[in-house]
Each structure stands twice: as structure tokens, then as C-alpha cells.
């Protein structure tokens, strides 16, 4: 599917000027990673939780960045259902997940539960011949996992439910068979297993100006209204916010979605924030300034709304970042543009322009 890049075409000079305005003073710009203000503290001062995806990489400098700047960590893939119990014969294996709690406990962090259901990684052993049998099997999985970690305050119960083409519920694994009844069952079971936790549904491509995002925003909003009309327990919308240089962001439209969700009684979480810079110039300084501007414009636009209570980066450093290692999602990056630089810290875990842009936006955000 070709995604339009011509919906918003500011000049390069204008973008650079905007990025320059978002950066800190030169003295701060030269600060080392261990001399920076902690993003978690800047966020906390405004009532916003700051965090990152984390995959337990052992590099000490990378871990120091995660520890210093994140109040929340999200296991990148280690809590997805097949990682915990891939088949009926295998026992539940929480050994890797437990390591996140060890790390978080040492650094006064929360662990975000991600995720109890994702169509892309099915656990076929939890699918019965009937809905009643499926509820028993999948419900057992939800109760076991959520029940093991009562300290988790927030869960992505269901991930990526809206189809990219029809803008309706996906027609595949379990959701296609049982629709909103299955969604309602998962949410109610999660509430039963984790009565104190805030429960979310998470989705992507609902933050840009491309037509696919317009359609998906409408589909997500329709889904949220249906879920609330059913009386299902739902507390938050996760807006993944994988931003693309080829798919211009639309902070105003995202703000409107956040406002609509707030009208339904829902918080909004920026849940998987990064910038895929695949179409930006090869010059590192210029590209970094443009990436910083994308972060700054998006966060400045969305953090205006008091319902946005959390910003999670996917992840915070180029040292370990899916945009670099998942080439299936790299969109055939032209070789002349060099390596990706999607995050706030570089591959040496030193701050880039994007860090300072985000720090300034957080410091200026209204309190919630």
C-alpha cells in the first residue's frame, strides 16, 4: 500500500528552524548522558509518566539510560502470549518476565503489562471448538498471567484490533470469530484478575495525516464507543505513535481523538513512540534536527490534553531499537541515507537533538 507523503510538505528550512527552536541551549546540548535532566523527573513534574520499551540488553551504559530516564518499562516482546506459554504441553515460563521486575525494583520503576492478546502472535492452544471452551482456555491464560503480577498497574489487554483496510475489527484470530463478545470477555477477565489495574486497548496508525490514519482513527473511535456501550471495563486508549518521515504526523487530529476518548471516560497513553526517519537526508546533523522537530511537534500537540498521562518510547536509544533491527519495517530505506537514527539517544547512548526537544516540550507541558 502506497502511503502519501505530500499531505504536509513544510520546507526543509522551516523544519530546521522549528527544530532549532525546540532544542536546549548549547551548554546543555553538549551535556553527557549522565549529566542530563532525567526525563522521568520532567514528566513527573507535569503529571506524565515517562518510559521506554526494554529487552534486558546487558550493556551497562544503555541500562543506565533506561534507569535514569524511565519511570515505566514495557517488555518489548517478552510478555507476549507465546513467550510465556507457546503450546498446551509447555508449562508457563515466567523466568524472563521476572527479570523485568528485578530491574524495575532496583530503579523504582513500574512494569507495564504488554500484552494479553495480539492477533499477530496467536496461542492456538487457547482456542476451543466453541466460545465457551475458548473462554475457559483463554480466560485461564489471562487469569494466570495477570494474577501472577498484581503489582502491575496498567495492562494492554488487547493489541491492534482495527484492520488497516476495512477500518473495522480484524477478521482473523478469535476477534474474527467472536467479535466484541470476545473483546468484552478479555476485558472483564482482566478486570477480575487485576482489579486495581488500568486496562487499555492499543493501536497504531492513528496519529498521522495519511488517509489510512484518518480511516483508522474513525474505526478506533467507533470501537471504543461500542465497548463502552457494552459496559466493558476499559480505562485507556494506547496510541502507539510510530511516527514516519514519509507519513506526516497530525497532532491536531490526534488531539481530537484523545478528546473524543476522554469524552468516553478514557485516558490516552502515547504507548510506543519513535520516529522512522527513512526518507530524511543523509547528513546526520540535519537529519537529527528534523527528527527532533517531529518529536517536538507531535508531543507539543498531544500533551496539551490533560487526558494524556503517559509517554513510552519504543525505545529510547538507537543502541537497541526495532527500527534498526527489524528490516521488514524499514520500508526499503535508500542506502544513501545511512543508518537509522529514530530515538533520543544514539548508538553510543549519548543524547541527540531529539532528547533536548522532548525535554523542552515536557518542561512546558501543562500539568495534569
JOTA-V643938 format. One record per backbone hydrogen bond with DSSP energy under -1.0 kcal/mol. NH is the residue of the N-H (numbers start at 0). CO is the residue of the C=O. E is the energy in kcal/mol with one decimal. If there is no record, write none. Layout:
<<NH	CO	E> <NH	CO	E>>
This chain:
<<14	10	-2.3> <15	11	-2.6> <16	12	-2.2> <17	13	-2.3> <18	14	-2.8> <19	15	-2.7> <20	16	-1.8> <28	24	-2.3> <29	25	-1.5> <30	27	-1.9> <34	31	-1.9> <41	37	-2.1> <42	38	-2.8> <43	39	-2.2> <44	40	-1.9> <45	42	-1.7> <46	43	-1.1> <47	42	-2.8> <48	308	-2.5> <50	310	-2.2> <51	71	-1.5> <52	312	-2.6> <53	73	-2.1> <62	58	-2.5> <63	59	-2.0> <64	60	-1.7> <65	61	-2.2> <66	62	-2.8> <67	63	-2.4> <68	64	-2.3> <69	65	-1.5> <70	49	-3.4> <71	49	-1.2> <72	109	-2.6> <73	51	-2.1> <75	53	-1.8> <79	76	-1.3> <82	79	-2.0> <83	80	-1.2> <84	80	-2.3> <92	83	-2.4> <97	93	-2.6> <99	96	-1.2> <100	96	-1.1> <101	97	-1.7> <102	98	-2.3> <103	99	-3.0> <104	100	-2.3> <105	101	-1.4> <108	103	-2.4> <109	70	-2.6> <111	72	-2.5> <112	153	-2.6> <115	155	-1.9> <120	117	-1.5> <125	122	-2.0> <126	123	-1.7> <133	129	-2.4> <134	130	-2.9> <135	131	-1.7> <136	132	-2.3> <137	133	-3.3> <138	134	-1.5> <139	135	-1.3> <140	136	-1.6> <141	137	-2.4> <142	138	-2.6> <143	139	-2.1> <144	140	-2.5> <145	141	-2.5> <146	142	-1.7> <147	143	-1.2> <151	148	-1.8> <154	197	-2.3> <155	112	-3.2> <156	154	-1.0> <156	199	-2.2> <157	199	-1.1> <158	116	-1.7> <159	201	-3.8> <162	167	-3.0> <169	160	-2.4> <174	172	-3.3> <175	171	-2.7> <177	173	-2.8> <178	174	-2.3> <180	177	-1.3> <182	178	-1.6> <183	179	-2.9> <184	180	-2.0> <185	181	-2.6> <186	182	-2.4> <187	183	-2.6> <188	184	-2.5> <189	185	-2.5> <190	186	-2.3> <191	187	-2.1> <192	188	-2.4> <193	189	-2.5> <196	193	-1.4> <197	152	-3.2> <199	154	-2.4> <200	235	-1.4> <201	157	-2.1> <202	237	-2.3> <208	247	-3.1> <213	209	-1.7> <214	210	-2.5> <215	211	-2.3> <216	212	-2.6> <217	213	-1.7> <218	214	-2.2> <219	215	-3.0> <220	216	-2.4> <221	217	-2.3> <222	218	-2.2> <223	219	-2.7> <224	220	-2.3> <225	221	-2.2> <226	222	-2.6> <227	223	-2.4> <228	224	-2.3> <229	225	-1.7> <230	227	-1.1> <231	226	-1.9> <234	198	-2.7> <235	198	-1.8> <236	266	-2.2> <237	200	-3.0> <238	268	-3.2> <239	202	-2.8> <242	240	-1.2> <242	273	-2.6> <244	275	-2.7> <249	206	-2.4> <253	249	-2.3> <254	250	-2.7> <255	251	-2.2> <256	252	-1.9> <257	253	-2.6> <258	254	-2.6> <259	255	-2.4> <260	256	-2.8> <261	257	-2.4> <262	258	-1.8> <263	260	-1.1> <264	261	-1.9> <265	260	-2.1> <266	234	-2.6> <267	306	-2.5> <268	236	-2.7> <269	309	-2.7> <270	238	-1.5> <270	268	-1.1> <271	239	-1.7> <272	311	-3.0> <273	240	-1.6> <274	341	-1.0> <275	242	-3.6> <279	276	-1.8> <286	282	-2.9> <287	283	-3.0> <288	284	-1.9> <289	285	-2.0> <290	286	-2.6> <291	287	-2.4> <292	288	-1.8> <293	289	-1.9> <294	290	-2.3> <295	291	-2.7> <296	292	-2.8> <297	293	-2.2> <298	294	-2.7> <299	295	-2.6> <300	296	-1.7> <301	297	-2.3> <302	298	-2.8> <304	301	-1.7> <307	304	-1.6> <308	267	-1.6> <310	48	-3.0> <311	269	-3.2> <312	50	-2.6> <313	272	-3.0> <317	344	-2.6> <323	320	-1.4> <324	320	-1.6> <325	321	-2.9> <326	324	-1.1> <328	325	-1.7> <329	326	-1.5> <336	333	-1.8> <337	334	-1.5> <343	315	-1.0> <344	315	-1.2> <345	349	-2.8> <348	345	-2.3> <351	343	-2.5> <355	351	-1.2> <356	352	-2.2> <357	353	-2.5> <358	354	-2.7> <359	355	-2.1> <360	356	-2.0> <361	357	-2.7> <362	358	-2.2> <363	359	-1.4> <367	45	-1.6>>
